[in-house]
Amino acid sequence: MFMSHQAIYQIFLHRDQDRLAILNLTTLESCKSRGDLISHYKIANGLLDVNWLASTKLMSSIACHGPANAIRGHKKRLFVQLSNCPARTNFLNNRVASTWNNLASSTVNAPSLNSFKARLDIHLVCTKATTT
């Protein structure tokens, strides 16, 4: 369905956030974040071969079993590498660590890339709904 010129003009009278909501689009920041998470999933599951200088490190508390395991999250939690170098904070591992660690275990352990994307979209929509 094509929009008339008048309808398109009416959309551009709105603020940016309202315009994105009307057109059912996401912000550039959320698109980049989603892409980074998908790239990390590919790397973590061997779908994308990367030669790391320093490979990703998982958090040490993931080896626990029992009731505390449910509180601490999934078994693939990332360790955030602290650094004095500003460029190091922009590495893929550090960009995705906090969001990746907040994902549900079912999302992180998705059997395929497409199921990961679908579960990730559900997670992102739910977190967006709770923050707005």
Buried (B, 14 or more C-beta within 10 A) or exposed (E): EEEEEEEEEEEEEEEEEEEBEEEEEBEEEBEEBBEBBBBBBBBBBEEEEEEEEEEBEBBEEBEEEEEEBEEEBBBBBBBBBEEEEEEEEEBBBBBBBEBBBEBBEEBBBBEEEEEBBEBBEEBBEEBEEEEE
